[in-house]
Amino acid sequence: MELTSAIQQKILRIKDHVQEFRNEGRTFFASSSFQTHSLPMLHVLSRIAPEMPVYFIQTGFHFPETLKFRDHIAATFRLNVVNVESHVPKVQQRDAKGKFFFTSDPDYCCFLNKTQPMQPLLERFDVWVNGVRADQNANRKALQEFEHTPQGGSRYHPMLDWSKQEIWQYISALELPRHPLDAEGYVSIGCEPCTVKPSIGDERGGRWLGQSKNECGLHTELVSK
């Protein structure tokens, strides 16, 4: 299977933007959750910007399969993967009853383990490259290709206009590996305590099931309009 001309044009656009960052002397980094649908962006970036650091937010609650998949992809694509984690020890991430915050206050848990650890990177770098897509949920549909961050930098969303079909076309055409939990019925894979197999077609339907929550805060709190 060959890549469609539309996908090839989108890849060229990403390449042009990255070259613009270089020409302007802007520092940039990427972040990834290392799910199967993350691979097209990571694969493209590994070809056009192998020096770019790719940060993985190590919450301490990931599936073991995700960590193994991260390491496999890092080695296969020759990515410069860097782990970043909360400075708040897990012993201090419990409520008054001694339960982890993901059981009683998942928003605060996400803040401690995802949003807060990302903030120093936004202060250090000029551009944050991440793989959100407009077709994933209503919040992401409202995003632009470039957004401002509260720290005065930019967020670049190279995959924003990629459809789910294009993501899988790329994966199939390049014969990229797949996260082992895909085969078990998981679609959107986050931290183990807050991820279940979805019973509906929503790509993120298995995240924070039963709660009025579909974002960890990275793509809401760290964007300034």
C-alpha positions as CSV (number, residue, x, y, z in Angstrom):
1,M,0.0,0.0,0.0
2,E,1.3,3.5,-0.9
3,L,0.6,6.7,0.9
4,T,-2.1,8.8,-0.7
5,S,-1.1,12.2,-2.2
6,A,-3.1,13.9,0.5
7,I,-1.0,12.2,3.2
8,Q,2.2,13.0,1.4
9,Q,1.2,16.7,1.2
10,K,0.5,16.7,4.9
11,I,4.0,15.2,5.6
12,L,5.6,17.9,3.5
13,R,3.7,20.5,5.4
14,I,5.1,19.1,8.7
15,K,8.6,19.1,7.3
16,D,8.2,22.7,6.2
17,H,7.1,23.9,9.6
18,V,9.9,22.1,11.4
19,Q,12.4,23.7,9.0
20,E,10.8,27.1,9.8
21,F,11.5,26.4,13.5
22,R,15.1,25.7,12.7
23,N,15.5,28.7,10.4
24,E,14.0,31.0,13.1
25,G,16.2,29.5,15.8
26,R,13.2,28.3,17.8
27,T,13.7,25.3,20.2
28,F,11.1,22.6,19.9
29,F,10.2,19.3,21.5
30,A,7.5,16.7,21.1
31,S,5.4,14.7,23.6
32,S,3.7,11.4,23.1
33,S,1.6,8.9,25.0
34,F,3.0,6.1,22.7
35,Q,-0.3,4.6,21.6
36,T,-0.7,3.1,18.2
37,H,-2.3,6.2,16.8
38,S,0.8,8.2,18.0
39,L,3.1,6.4,15.6
40,P,2.5,8.3,12.3
41,M,3.6,11.6,14.0
42,L,6.6,9.9,15.7
43,H,7.6,8.2,12.5
44,V,7.5,11.4,10.5
45,L,9.4,13.3,13.1
46,S,12.0,10.6,13.4
47,R,12.8,11.1,9.7
48,I,12.8,14.9,9.6
49,A,14.0,15.9,13.1
50,P,15.8,12.9,14.7
51,E,17.4,15.3,17.2
52,M,14.0,16.4,18.6
53,P,13.5,15.2,22.2
54,V,10.3,13.3,22.6
55,Y,9.0,13.5,26.2
56,F,6.9,10.8,27.7
57,I,5.0,11.7,30.8
58,Q,5.7,8.9,33.3
59,T,2.8,9.1,35.7
60,G,3.6,5.9,37.5
61,F,0.2,4.5,36.6
62,H,0.8,3.3,33.0
63,F,0.1,-0.2,31.8
64,P,3.3,-2.3,31.7
65,E,2.5,-2.9,28.0
66,T,2.7,0.8,27.3
67,L,6.2,1.1,28.8
68,K,7.5,-1.8,26.8
69,F,5.9,-0.4,23.7
70,R,7.5,3.0,24.3
71,D,10.9,1.4,24.6
72,H,10.4,-0.7,21.5
73,I,9.3,2.3,19.4
74,A,12.1,4.4,20.8
75,A,14.7,1.8,19.7
76,T,13.0,1.1,16.3
77,F,12.5,4.7,15.3
78,R,15.7,5.9,17.0
79,L,13.9,8.5,19.0
80,N,15.4,10.7,21.7
81,V,12.9,9.7,24.3
82,V,13.0,11.5,27.7
83,N,10.8,10.6,30.7
84,V,9.3,13.4,32.7
85,E,7.4,12.8,36.0
86,S,5.8,14.6,38.9
87,H,8.0,16.0,41.6
88,V,5.2,15.1,44.1
89,P,6.0,11.6,45.5
90,K,3.2,9.1,45.3
91,V,2.9,9.0,49.1
92,Q,1.7,12.6,48.9
93,Q,-0.8,11.8,46.2
94,R,-3.5,10.4,48.5
95,D,-6.7,11.9,49.9
96,A,-7.7,12.1,53.5
97,K,-8.9,8.5,53.4
98,G,-5.5,7.3,52.1
99,K,-6.8,6.6,48.6
100,F,-4.9,7.7,45.5
101,F,-6.4,10.9,44.0
102,F,-7.3,9.0,40.8
103,T,-10.2,7.5,42.8
104,S,-11.5,10.6,44.4
105,D,-10.2,13.6,42.4
106,P,-8.9,12.5,39.0
107,D,-8.6,16.1,37.8
108,Y,-6.1,16.8,40.6
109,C,-4.3,13.5,39.8
110,C,-3.9,14.5,36.2
111,F,-2.7,18.0,37.3
112,L,0.0,16.5,39.5
113,N,1.2,13.8,37.1
114,K,0.6,15.3,33.7
115,T,-0.1,19.1,33.5
116,Q,2.3,20.3,36.2
117,P,5.3,18.2,34.9
118,M,4.8,19.7,31.5
119,Q,5.0,23.3,32.6
120,P,8.8,23.5,33.0
121,L,9.2,22.2,29.4
122,L,6.9,25.0,28.1
123,E,9.1,27.5,29.9
124,R,12.3,26.0,28.4
125,F,11.2,25.4,24.8
126,D,9.7,27.7,22.2
127,V,7.4,25.1,20.5
128,W,5.6,22.0,21.8
129,V,4.7,19.5,19.1
130,N,1.9,17.1,20.0
131,G,-0.4,14.8,18.1
132,V,-3.9,15.8,18.9
133,R,-6.5,15.4,16.2
134,A,-9.6,17.4,15.5
135,D,-11.7,14.2,15.1
136,Q,-11.0,12.9,18.6
137,N,-13.4,15.0,20.6
138,A,-15.2,18.4,20.6
139,N,-12.5,20.2,22.6
140,R,-9.8,19.1,20.1
141,K,-12.0,20.0,17.2
142,A,-11.9,23.6,18.4
143,L,-8.1,23.8,18.4
144,Q,-6.0,25.5,15.7
145,E,-2.9,24.1,14.1
146,F,-0.9,26.6,16.2
147,E,-2.0,27.7,19.7
148,H,-0.4,30.0,22.3
149,T,0.7,28.6,25.6
150,P,0.4,30.5,28.9
151,Q,4.2,30.6,29.0
152,G,4.4,32.6,25.8
153,G,5.4,29.8,23.5
154,S,3.5,27.9,20.9
155,R,1.8,24.5,20.6
156,Y,2.0,22.9,17.1
157,H,-0.5,20.3,16.2
158,P,0.8,18.6,13.0
159,M,-1.8,15.8,13.0
160,L,-4.8,18.1,13.7
161,D,-6.3,17.6,10.3
162,W,-5.4,13.9,9.9
163,S,-8.5,11.7,10.0
164,K,-8.6,8.3,11.8
165,Q,-8.6,6.7,8.4
166,E,-5.4,8.5,7.4
167,I,-3.7,7.5,10.6
168,W,-4.4,3.8,10.0
169,Q,-3.5,4.1,6.3
170,Y,-0.1,5.4,7.3
171,I,0.3,2.6,9.9
172,S,-0.6,0.0,7.4
173,A,1.4,1.4,4.5
174,L,4.6,1.6,6.6
175,E,3.8,-1.7,8.4
176,L,4.3,0.0,11.8
177,P,3.9,-2.0,15.0
178,R,0.8,-1.8,17.2
179,H,0.3,-1.4,20.9
180,P,-0.3,-4.9,22.3
181,L,-3.5,-3.8,24.1
182,D,-5.1,-2.9,20.8
183,A,-5.7,-6.6,20.2
184,E,-7.5,-6.8,23.6
185,G,-10.1,-4.2,22.6
186,Y,-8.6,-1.0,24.0
187,V,-8.8,2.1,21.8
188,S,-7.5,5.1,23.8
189,I,-4.9,3.9,26.3
190,G,-3.9,6.2,29.2
191,C,-3.2,5.4,32.9
192,E,-4.3,1.9,33.9
193,P,-6.7,2.9,36.7
194,C,-8.6,5.3,34.4
195,T,-8.7,3.3,31.2
196,V,-11.2,0.6,30.3
197,K,-12.3,-1.0,27.0
198,P,-14.9,1.3,25.4
199,S,-18.3,-0.1,24.7
200,I,-19.1,2.7,22.2
201,G,-17.4,4.0,19.1
202,D,-16.0,7.1,20.6
203,E,-12.2,6.9,20.3
204,R,-11.7,8.2,23.8
205,G,-14.8,6.5,25.2
206,G,-12.8,4.2,27.5
207,R,-11.1,7.1,29.4
208,W,-12.4,8.2,32.8
209,L,-15.6,6.1,32.2
210,G,-18.6,7.4,34.1
211,Q,-17.2,10.9,34.7
212,S,-17.7,14.2,32.9
213,K,-14.1,14.2,31.9
214,N,-12.4,13.5,28.6
215,E,-9.1,15.5,28.9
216,C,-6.3,15.3,31.4
217,G,-5.6,19.0,31.1
218,L,-2.7,19.0,28.8
219,H,-4.8,20.1,25.9
220,T,-7.0,22.6,27.8
221,E,-5.1,24.1,30.8
222,L,-1.9,24.5,28.8
223,V,-3.5,26.5,26.0
224,S,-4.2,30.2,26.2
225,K,-6.6,31.8,23.7
